[in-house]
Amino acid sequence: MDLDLQNIQLPEGRKVYFASDFHLGAPDRKKSLQREKKVVRWLSSIERDAHAIFLMGDLFDFWFEYKHAVPKGGVRLQGKLAEMSDNGLPVFIFSGNHDMWMRNYFPEEFGIPVFHEPQEVKINNTSLFIGHGDGLGPGDFRYKILKKVFRNPLSNWLFGKVHPDLGIGIANAWSKTSRASNMEKDSRFLGDDEWLFSFCKEQEQQKHHDYYVFGHRHLPLNLEVSPGSRYINLGEWLSHFTYGIFDGKELTLNTYKDEA
């Protein structure tokens, strides 16, 4: 079922779900597999009343699509996404800073669109501005420069010429260093230095949105941007297991209570 993101009509009793930052592959195969199975159980638990699902980036701790290969792992998640898409449930993926090299694999194999930039979405009469969140707002100039380099077509072509064993090994080491360096910062609220929150305030001055929904930050947040506008950060699935639900009236943060 195709959905127009600017005109999603949510039937009574149906919901739209949002989740981000599964980081499959981290910190090791055993823990990643446990988390992947948990994600799949969550997807199975919501598909009965889901009208659409938005996965907001960093599904994988590293992802690069070579011409004839993709990284090992994540097959249970991929299988579940294929099943839901084949059954007509719209799924939308946003690339994050760890999996920004998504290209045609998910659209061609699963019929799932991949977005690399934030999108405006309207559900019934509620307006949302959604994306992964990396590179937005003030500061973090080093990453913004690196992102331009990493997204450059020539950089992609050159990395694609590196043997996957070497390329993925280098990328995995980089991902672990990046995650370790930000772990302490991710766990605390930064007040006026919350750059995504600042970005939402700047955007709101230009155009009103009822909700700004992002991942990347790893800290679940639900903050007022202005009267009638809120910033929702979806958190992550390394420790918080949080996700968003929009029921046609309100977007709330929830924690997956897994009984398995």
C-alpha positions as CSV (number, residue, x, y, z in Angstrom):
1,M,0.0,0.0,0.0
2,D,1.5,3.3,-1.1
3,L,1.1,6.3,1.2
4,D,1.3,10.0,0.4
5,L,3.4,11.4,3.2
6,Q,1.7,14.7,2.9
7,N,-1.8,13.2,3.3
8,I,-1.8,10.1,5.5
9,Q,-5.4,9.4,6.6
10,L,-5.3,7.4,9.8
11,P,-8.3,5.1,10.2
12,E,-10.0,4.7,13.6
13,G,-8.1,2.4,15.8
14,R,-5.0,2.4,13.7
15,K,-1.6,3.9,14.7
16,V,1.6,5.2,13.2
17,Y,4.8,3.9,14.9
18,F,8.3,5.5,15.1
19,A,11.6,3.9,16.3
20,S,15.3,4.7,15.8
21,D,18.8,3.6,16.6
22,F,18.8,-0.2,16.8
23,H,22.5,-0.3,16.1
24,L,22.5,-3.9,15.1
25,G,26.0,-5.3,15.1
26,A,27.0,-3.5,18.3
27,P,28.7,-4.2,20.6
28,D,29.2,-7.8,19.6
29,R,27.4,-10.6,17.7
30,K,25.8,-12.2,20.7
31,K,24.3,-9.0,22.2
32,S,23.3,-7.7,18.8
33,L,21.4,-10.9,18.1
34,Q,19.5,-10.7,21.3
35,R,18.6,-7.1,20.6
36,E,17.6,-8.0,17.0
37,K,15.2,-10.7,18.2
38,K,13.7,-8.2,20.6
39,V,13.2,-5.7,17.8
40,V,11.5,-8.3,15.7
41,R,9.2,-9.3,18.6
42,W,8.3,-5.6,18.9
43,L,7.5,-5.3,15.2
44,S,5.3,-8.4,15.5
45,S,3.5,-6.9,18.4
46,I,2.6,-3.7,16.7
47,E,1.8,-4.9,13.1
48,R,-1.8,-5.7,14.0
49,D,-2.8,-2.1,14.5
50,A,0.0,-0.3,12.6
51,H,-1.1,1.9,9.7
52,A,2.6,2.8,8.9
53,I,6.0,2.3,10.5
54,F,8.9,4.8,10.4
55,L,12.4,3.6,11.2
56,M,14.4,6.6,11.8
57,G,18.0,5.7,11.1
58,D,21.0,3.8,12.5
59,L,19.2,0.5,12.2
60,F,22.7,-1.0,11.8
61,D,25.9,0.1,13.5
62,F,27.4,0.0,10.1
63,W,25.9,-0.5,6.6
64,F,27.4,-0.2,3.2
65,E,25.9,-1.5,0.0
66,Y,28.6,-2.9,-2.3
67,K,27.7,-3.6,-5.9
68,H,27.0,-7.2,-5.3
69,A,27.1,-7.5,-1.5
70,V,25.7,-6.1,1.8
71,P,27.1,-6.7,5.3
72,K,26.4,-9.9,7.2
73,G,23.8,-9.9,10.0
74,G,20.4,-8.3,10.5
75,V,18.7,-11.0,8.5
76,R,15.9,-11.5,11.0
77,L,15.1,-7.8,10.9
78,Q,15.3,-7.8,7.1
79,G,13.0,-10.9,6.9
80,K,10.4,-9.2,9.2
81,L,10.5,-6.0,7.2
82,A,10.1,-8.0,3.9
83,E,7.1,-9.9,5.4
84,M,5.4,-6.7,6.6
85,S,6.0,-4.9,3.3
86,D,4.7,-7.9,1.3
87,N,1.6,-7.9,3.5
88,G,0.9,-4.3,2.5
89,L,2.1,-2.5,5.6
90,P,3.9,0.7,4.6
91,V,7.4,0.9,6.1
92,F,9.7,3.9,5.7
93,I,13.4,4.0,6.5
94,F,15.6,7.0,7.1
95,S,19.4,6.6,6.9
96,G,21.4,7.6,9.9
97,N,25.1,8.5,10.5
98,H,26.0,4.9,10.9
99,D,24.1,3.6,7.9
100,M,24.1,6.6,5.6
101,W,25.3,4.4,2.7
102,M,21.9,2.9,2.1
103,R,21.1,3.1,-1.5
104,N,18.9,0.7,-3.6
105,Y,18.9,-2.5,-1.6
106,F,15.8,-1.8,0.6
107,P,13.7,-0.2,-2.1
108,E,14.5,-2.9,-4.7
109,E,14.4,-6.0,-2.4
110,F,11.7,-5.0,0.0
111,G,9.8,-2.2,-1.6
112,I,10.7,0.1,1.3
113,P,11.6,3.7,0.5
114,V,14.8,5.1,2.1
115,F,15.1,8.8,2.9
116,H,18.4,10.6,3.4
117,E,17.0,14.0,4.4
118,P,14.3,15.0,6.9
119,Q,10.7,14.9,5.6
120,E,7.5,16.8,6.3
121,V,4.7,14.4,7.0
122,K,1.0,15.1,7.6
123,I,-1.2,12.6,9.4
124,N,-4.8,13.6,9.3
125,N,-4.5,17.3,10.3
126,T,-1.2,16.9,12.3
127,S,2.0,18.1,10.8
128,L,5.3,16.5,11.6
129,F,8.9,17.2,10.6
130,I,10.9,13.9,10.9
131,G,14.4,12.6,10.2
132,H,17.4,10.9,11.9
133,G,18.8,14.2,13.2
134,D,22.5,13.9,12.5
135,G,24.1,17.1,11.2
136,L,21.2,19.4,12.2
137,G,21.3,22.4,14.5
138,P,24.3,24.4,15.7
139,G,27.8,23.1,16.3
140,D,29.3,19.7,15.6
141,F,31.2,21.2,12.6
142,R,33.7,18.2,12.5
143,Y,30.9,15.7,11.9
144,K,29.2,18.0,9.3
145,I,32.4,18.1,7.3
146,L,32.9,14.3,7.7
147,K,29.3,13.7,6.5
148,K,29.9,15.7,3.3
149,V,33.0,13.6,2.7
150,F,31.3,10.3,3.5
151,R,28.3,11.1,1.3
152,N,30.4,12.3,-1.6
153,P,29.9,10.0,-4.6
154,L,33.7,9.7,-5.2
155,S,34.2,8.7,-1.6
156,N,31.5,6.0,-2.0
157,W,33.0,4.8,-5.2
158,L,36.5,4.5,-3.7
159,F,35.3,2.7,-0.6
160,G,33.3,0.3,-2.8
161,K,36.6,-0.7,-4.3
162,V,38.0,-1.8,-0.9
163,H,37.5,-5.5,-0.2
164,P,34.5,-5.9,2.1
165,D,36.6,-7.8,4.8
166,L,38.9,-4.8,5.1
167,G,36.3,-2.1,4.5
168,I,33.8,-3.4,7.0
169,G,36.5,-4.1,9.6
170,I,37.7,-0.5,9.4
171,A,34.1,0.8,9.6
172,N,33.2,-1.3,12.6
173,A,36.3,-0.1,14.5
174,W,35.3,3.5,13.7
175,S,31.7,2.9,14.8
176,K,32.9,1.5,18.2
177,T,35.2,4.5,18.7
178,S,32.4,6.9,17.9
179,R,29.9,5.3,20.2
180,A,32.3,5.0,23.1
181,S,33.3,8.7,22.9
182,N,29.7,9.8,23.1
183,M,28.3,7.3,25.6
184,E,28.5,9.6,28.7
185,K,27.2,12.6,26.8
186,D,24.3,10.6,25.5
187,S,23.1,9.8,29.0
188,R,22.5,13.3,30.2
189,F,20.2,16.2,29.2
190,L,22.3,19.1,27.9
191,G,19.8,21.9,28.5
192,D,20.6,24.9,26.2
193,D,23.2,22.8,24.4
194,E,20.6,20.3,23.1
195,W,21.4,21.1,19.5
196,L,18.4,19.2,18.0
197,F,16.1,21.0,20.4
198,S,17.7,24.3,19.2
199,F,17.2,23.2,15.6
200,C,13.5,22.6,16.3
201,K,13.1,26.1,17.8
202,E,14.7,27.6,14.7
203,Q,12.5,25.6,12.3
204,E,9.4,26.5,14.3
205,Q,10.1,30.2,13.8
206,Q,10.1,29.6,10.0
207,K,7.2,27.2,9.8
208,H,4.9,25.5,12.3
209,H,4.9,21.8,12.9
210,D,3.0,20.0,15.6
211,Y,5.8,17.5,16.2
212,Y,9.5,17.3,15.4
213,V,10.5,13.6,15.6
214,F,14.2,12.6,15.5
215,G,16.5,9.8,16.6
216,H,20.3,10.0,16.8
217,R,20.4,11.7,20.2
218,H,20.0,8.3,22.1
219,L,18.1,10.1,24.9
220,P,14.3,9.8,25.0
221,L,12.9,13.4,25.1
222,N,9.5,15.0,24.9
223,L,9.9,18.8,25.1
224,E,7.7,21.7,24.3
225,V,9.1,23.7,21.3
226,S,6.4,26.3,21.5
227,P,2.7,26.2,22.4
228,G,1.2,23.5,20.2
229,S,4.6,22.1,19.1
230,R,6.7,19.4,20.7
231,Y,10.2,17.8,20.1
232,I,10.2,14.0,20.4
233,N,13.5,12.2,20.5
234,L,12.9,8.4,20.1
235,G,15.9,7.3,22.2
236,E,17.6,4.0,21.3
237,W,17.4,0.2,21.6
238,L,20.8,-0.4,23.3
239,S,19.3,0.4,26.8
240,H,16.1,2.4,26.6
241,F,14.0,0.4,24.0
242,T,11.7,3.4,23.4
243,Y,9.5,4.2,20.5
244,G,6.8,6.6,19.4
245,I,3.1,6.1,18.8
246,F,0.8,8.5,17.1
247,D,-2.9,7.6,17.6
248,G,-4.4,10.3,15.4
249,K,-4.5,12.8,18.3
250,E,-1.2,12.7,20.2
251,L,2.3,11.4,19.7
252,T,3.7,9.7,22.8
253,L,6.9,8.0,23.9
254,N,6.6,4.4,25.1
255,T,9.0,1.7,26.3
256,Y,8.8,-1.8,24.9
257,K,8.1,-4.2,27.8
258,D,9.5,-7.5,26.5
259,E,8.4,-10.6,28.3
260,A,10.7,-13.0,26.5
